[in-house]
Amino acid sequence: MHVLFVIDPLPSLKAYKDSSVAMMRALAARGHSLSVAYQGGLYLEEGLVKVVSQAITLVDGADLHDHAWWREREAARETVLSEFDAVLMRKDPPFDMEYVYATHLLEYAQAQGARVFNSGAAIRNHPEKLTITEFAPLTSPTLVTSDMARLRAFHAKHADVIVKPLDGMGGTGIFRLQQTEPNLGAILETLTDNGSRSIMAQRYIPEITQGDKRILLIGGKPVPYALARIPLAGETRGNLAAGGRGVAQALTPRDLEIAEAVAAGVAGRGLLLVGLDVIGDYLTEVNVTSPTCFVEITEQTGFDVAECFAVALEQAVAADPAGDAVGAGVA
């Protein structure tokens, strides 16, 4: 296969721990060709979705802490997106309007025969924080609103809550509001932009001290290990970007119950790879843009997550050789 990664600039990636790089390495090891493109390289001309792409080769034995782990194989070229055997949308948020436009272009490309994973429509239609509302029995009490009075009432009812923006990543903008929070008003005003922007409030889950677990679904099946991202002392955020420490652990029966419920719920929606966030017994997020933690799980358990993904991608492409299923059949 020739696989295109729509991705952030390669020099900006921390290759030694980046899940997209792990995917590339697994695919290259299985004999597949690689190209990369940036979001701005997607364009539509005379009805066809095209891309400016760069074919690359991974350097054998390269130090992944350095930037010389890849090299250009040939000059950049412009082509229709459907020419690639598979297109992986792996650009990190922010999920701004440019990202939304890109999902539309990817969706149009699928109608023209491109095989896109995760599909453009699936990424756009599964906002990572809001999607948990489809699985309310699995979640902690949750409120989504811009109304200050409702947020204050929710806080008064539950006494200890987490509030966060709907478009944040890496733990940015997350606050814990305990019963006697003196800055309650200021925090809510800031996050909601004085009542003009919806945010999410959730009852605080004390088990965060044991880790915010990332559970991966690949091809509708849960990876048998999660990465528990354990917060720094005094922190309420387990995100690795916020200083959390990642500890791989086998899925618990409750983890498996949550993973299987979500997998069944999103089956057939064009989601080959999904990252679930679970704290204690509760689902807190469903990540579909660029789920991570491949490397940490693999290094600590020996379960090769990237290899598992590469096999699932091969199977998904083989199941849709004409590129006309528009992501159907993958969970």
C-alpha positions in Angstrom: 0.0 0.0 0.0 0.9 3.6 -0.4 -0.2 5.4 2.8 -0.6 9.2 3.1 -0.4 10.8 6.5 -2.0 14.2 6.8 0.0 15.4 9.7 1.8 18.2 11.5 5.3 19.2 10.3 7.6 16.3 10.7 10.4 18.3 12.4 7.9 19.3 15.1 7.2 15.6 16.1 8.8 13.9 19.1 9.5 10.8 17.0 10.7 8.7 20.0 7.2 8.8 21.5 4.9 9.9 18.7 2.1 7.5 17.8 2.0 8.6 14.2 5.7 7.9 13.8 5.1 4.5 15.4 2.4 3.8 12.8 4.8 4.8 10.0 7.5 2.5 11.3 5.1 -0.4 11.6 3.7 0.2 8.1 7.2 0.5 6.6 8.3 -2.7 8.3 5.4 -4.4 6.5 6.6 -3.2 3.2 4.3 -0.2 2.6 5.2 3.1 1.1 4.8 6.4 3.0 3.9 10.0 2.0 3.1 13.0 4.2 1.0 16.1 3.6 0.0 19.1 5.7 -3.6 20.2 6.2 -3.0 23.3 4.1 -1.9 21.0 1.2 -5.4 19.7 0.7 -7.3 21.5 -1.9 -10.3 21.1 -4.3 -9.9 22.0 -8.0 -12.6 21.5 -10.6 -14.5 19.2 -8.4 -11.6 16.9 -7.5 -9.9 16.8 -4.0 -6.2 17.0 -4.5 -3.1 17.2 -2.2 0.5 18.3 -2.2 2.3 15.4 -0.8 5.9 14.4 0.0 7.1 10.8 -0.3 9.4 9.9 2.5 11.7 7.0 3.6 12.4 6.2 7.2 16.1 6.0 8.1 17.2 2.6 9.5 18.7 2.8 12.9 18.0 6.6 13.2 18.1 8.2 16.6 14.4 9.1 17.2 15.4 11.8 19.6 17.0 13.6 16.6 15.3 15.1 13.5 17.1 12.9 11.0 14.8 9.9 11.3 13.3 10.4 7.8 14.3 11.7 4.4 12.5 12.8 1.3 12.3 10.1 -1.4 11.5 12.4 -4.3 10.2 15.9 -5.0 6.8 16.9 -3.6 4.0 16.4 -6.1 0.4 17.2 -6.6 -2.2 14.5 -7.1 -5.8 13.5 -6.5 -6.2 12.1 -3.0 -7.9 9.0 -4.2 -4.6 7.8 -5.7 -3.4 6.7 -2.3 -4.4 3.3 -1.0 -5.1 4.8 2.4 -5.2 8.3 3.9 -4.6 8.7 7.6 -5.8 12.0 9.1 -3.4 12.5 12.0 -3.1 16.2 12.4 -3.5 17.3 16.0 -6.1 19.8 17.1 -7.0 22.7 17.5 -10.3 21.7 16.0 -10.8 25.1 14.3 -12.7 26.0 11.1 -9.7 25.1 8.9 -9.8 21.6 10.5 -13.5 21.4 9.8 -13.0 22.5 6.2 -10.3 19.7 5.9 -12.8 17.1 7.1 -15.2 18.2 4.4 -12.5 17.9 1.8 -11.7 14.4 3.1 -15.4 13.5 2.9 -15.6 14.7 -0.7 -12.5 12.7 -1.5 -14.1 9.6 -0.1 -17.0 10.0 -2.5 -14.3 10.1 -5.2 -12.8 6.8 -4.1 -10.3 7.7 -1.4 -10.1 5.5 1.7 -9.7 7.8 4.7 -9.2 6.7 8.3 -10.7 8.1 10.4 -13.2 9.4 7.9 -13.8 13.1 7.5 -17.4 12.8 8.4 -16.6 10.6 11.4 -14.1 13.1 12.8 -16.4 16.0 12.3 -19.5 14.3 13.7 -17.8 13.0 16.9 -16.7 16.0 18.9 -14.4 14.4 21.5 -16.0 15.7 24.6 -19.7 15.7 23.5 -19.7 12.2 22.1 -19.8 10.8 25.6 -23.4 12.0 25.8 -24.3 9.1 23.6 -23.2 6.8 26.4 -24.7 8.7 29.4 -25.0 5.5 31.6 -21.2 5.2 31.4 -20.4 8.7 32.4 -20.3 10.9 35.5 -23.1 13.4 35.8 -22.4 15.9 33.0 -23.7 19.3 31.9 -23.0 21.2 28.7 -24.2 24.8 28.6 -23.1 28.4 28.4 -25.6 29.5 31.0 -23.9 30.7 34.1 -26.9 30.0 36.3 -27.1 26.4 35.2 -23.4 26.0 35.8 -23.6 27.5 39.3 -26.6 25.2 40.1 -24.7 22.1 38.9 -21.8 23.1 41.1 -24.0 23.7 44.1 -25.6 20.3 43.6 -22.4 18.3 43.2 -20.1 20.5 45.3 -16.9 19.3 43.5 -16.9 19.5 39.7 -14.5 19.7 36.7 -15.2 22.4 34.1 -13.5 22.5 30.7 -13.8 24.0 27.2 -15.2 21.7 24.5 -12.3 22.4 22.1 -9.4 22.0 24.4 -6.6 19.3 24.3 -3.8 18.2 26.5 -5.5 19.3 29.7 -5.7 23.0 28.7 -8.4 25.1 30.3 -9.5 22.4 32.8 -10.4 23.6 36.3 -11.5 21.8 39.4 -14.2 23.7 41.3 -14.5 22.6 44.9 -17.3 23.5 47.2 -15.7 26.7 48.5 -14.0 27.8 45.3 -13.5 31.6 45.8 -12.9 32.2 42.0 -16.0 30.4 40.8 -17.5 33.3 39.0 -14.3 34.5 37.4 -13.5 31.0 36.1 -16.9 30.4 34.7 -16.9 33.9 33.1 -13.6 33.2 31.5 -14.4 29.7 30.2 -17.8 30.7 28.8 -16.6 34.1 27.6 -19.2 35.7 29.7 -21.9 33.3 28.8 -21.4 33.2 25.0 -19.5 29.9 24.8 -20.7 26.4 25.9 -18.5 24.4 28.2 -18.7 21.0 29.9 -19.1 20.5 33.6 -18.7 17.0 35.2 -18.9 15.7 38.7 -15.4 15.3 40.0 -14.2 11.7 40.0 -11.8 11.1 42.9 -10.2 8.1 41.2 -8.3 10.5 39.0 -5.4 10.1 41.5 -5.1 6.5 40.1 -4.9 7.8 36.6 -6.8 9.0 33.6 -6.8 5.8 31.5 -6.4 5.9 27.7 -8.1 2.9 26.2 -7.6 2.3 22.4 -10.1 0.7 20.1 -8.5 -0.5 16.8 -10.9 -1.9 14.2 -13.6 -2.1 16.8 -11.5 -4.2 19.2 -10.0 -2.9 22.5 -6.2 -3.1 22.9 -5.8 -5.3 26.0 -3.8 -2.6 27.9 -4.6 1.0 28.9 -2.2 3.8 29.7 -3.1 5.3 33.1 -1.9 8.9 33.0 -1.3 9.7 36.7 -1.4 13.4 37.7 1.5 15.1 39.4 1.0 15.7 43.1 -1.5 18.5 43.6 -2.7 18.3 40.0 -6.2 17.3 38.8 -5.1 16.6 35.2 -3.5 13.4 34.2 -2.7 14.4 30.6 0.9 13.7 29.6 1.1 17.2 28.2 0.2 18.5 31.7 3.0 16.5 33.3 1.2 13.3 34.0 3.1 10.0 34.3 2.0 7.1 32.1 1.7 3.7 33.5 0.4 0.8 31.3 -1.9 -1.7 32.9 -4.3 -4.5 31.8 -7.9 -3.5 31.2 -10.2 -4.1 34.1 -13.6 -5.8 33.6 -15.2 -2.3 33.8 -12.7 -0.9 31.3 -13.6 -3.7 29.0 -17.3 -3.2 29.5 -16.9 0.5 28.6 -14.7 -0.2 25.6 -17.1 -2.8 24.2 -20.1 -0.6 24.7 -18.5 2.3 22.8 -17.2 0.0 20.1 -20.7 -1.3 19.5 -22.2 2.1 19.5 -19.8 3.6 16.9 -19.5 0.5 14.7 -19.9 1.3 11.0 -19.2 5.0 11.4 -15.8 5.2 9.7 -13.7 5.1 12.9 -10.8 2.8 12.6 -9.0 4.2 15.6 -10.7 5.6 18.8 -9.1 6.6 22.1 -11.3 6.4 25.2 -10.5 8.3 28.3 -11.7 6.6 31.5 -11.4 7.7 35.1 -12.4 5.2 37.7 -15.6 3.6 36.4 -16.6 6.5 34.1 -16.1 7.4 30.4 -14.9 11.0 30.2 -13.9 11.5 26.5 -14.0 9.8 23.1 -11.0 10.9 21.1 -11.1 10.4 17.3 -8.8 13.1 15.8 -5.3 11.7 16.6 -5.4 9.2 19.5 -2.0 8.5 21.0 -0.2 6.4 23.7 0.9 3.7 21.2 4.6 3.9 22.2 4.1 4.0 26.0 1.8 0.9 26.0 4.2 -1.0 23.7 7.3 -0.2 25.6 5.8 -1.1 29.0 3.8 -4.3 28.0 5.4 -5.7 24.8 2.0 -5.5 23.0 2.8 -3.8 19.7 0.0 -1.3 19.3 1.4 0.1 16.0 1.6 -3.3 14.5 -1.9 -4.0 15.5 -3.0 -0.8 13.9 -1.1 -1.6 10.7 -2.8 -5.0 10.4 -6.2 -3.4 11.0 -5.5 -0.8 8.3 -4.6 -3.5 5.8 -7.8 -5.4 6.6 -9.9 -2.2 6.2 -8.4 -1.4 2.8 -8.7 -5.0 1.7 -12.4 -5.0 2.7 -12.9 -1.9 0.5 -10.7 -2.4 -2.6 -12.7 0.0 -4.7 -12.7 2.8 -2.2 -16.4 3.1 -2.3 -17.6 2.2 1.2 -16.9 5.6 2.6 -15.6 4.2 5.8 -18.4 1.8 6.4 -17.7 -1.4 8.4 -14.9 0.0 10.7 -15.6 0.9 14.3 
